[in-house]
Structure formats: C-alpha cells, structure tokens
Amino acid sequence: MPVDPELLEILVCPQSKGELELIDLPEEVRAMVAEKYREHFRDEDPVVEQALYCAESSLVYPIVSDIPVMLIDEALPATVIGR
C-alpha cells in the first residue's frame, strides 16, 4: 500500500521544513535500508522502494513498509541517490 497522497502533501523535512519529493531508491540503497530495519520486523521482511527527498537539506528519508521514517538521525545523505 503506497503512502497516502494527502499525508505526503502535509509532510515537510524535519530539519529544514522544506518540501519533500517522492523518489525511487536505487536497488543497492533499498537493500541497505531494508537490512538496517530488518530487526524491527519479526514476521516479515521490510519493504523499501521509495523515499522522500528534501533538496533544501540534502536529506533522504526512507519509506519502510509504507511508513515514512521522518527522523533526522535516520535520514540518508542525498549522495546515496546521486544528488
């Protein structure tokens, strides 16, 4: 189930309060993020395909099993997506 479009409209970057862009993550980043969150999922593998990117802060917030992880400490640098 994708992230609710209405939720995406109201979310902002927690660091800069800038706009977020829904992006597809490269396969190697998907695997890295899924492995990082695997311990939080007991009966299933976490699904990681997309993220929210903030150009203003150059941070990428992964979406793990349809839940945006909007924590600054958990964000990835924009370099993981080539930006």
Residue pairs with C-beta under 8 A, 6 or more apart in sequence:
1 66
2 66
3 22
3 50
3 63
3 66
3 68
7 68
8 20
8 22
8 52
11 20
11 52
11 68
11 70
12 18
12 19
12 20
13 19
13 20
13 54
13 56
13 57
13 59
13 61
14 70
14 71
14 72
15 54
15 57
15 59
15 72
15 75
16 54
16 56
16 57
18 54
18 55
18 56
18 57
19 54
19 55
19 56
20 52
20 53
20 54
20 61
21 52
21 53
21 54
21 55
22 50
22 51
22 52
22 53
23 50
23 51
23 52
23 53
23 60
23 81
24 49
24 50
25 33
25 48
25 49
25 50
25 51
25 60
25 62
25 80
25 81
26 80
26 81
29 76
29 80
29 81
30 48
30 49
31 48
33 46
33 48
33 62
33 64
33 76
34 45
34 46
34 47
34 48
34 64
37 46
37 48
37 64
37 69
38 45
38 46
40 46
41 65
44 65
46 64
46 65
47 64
47 65
47 66
48 62
48 63
48 64
48 65
49 63
50 63
51 60
51 61
51 62
51 63
51 76
51 81
52 60
52 61
52 63
52 68
52 70
53 59
53 60
53 61
53 78
53 81
53 83
54 60
54 61
55 78
55 83
58 77
58 78
58 83
59 72
59 75
59 76
59 77
59 78
60 75
60 76
60 77
60 78
60 80
60 81
61 68
61 69
61 70
61 71
61 74
61 75
61 76
62 68
62 69
62 74
62 76
63 69
69 75
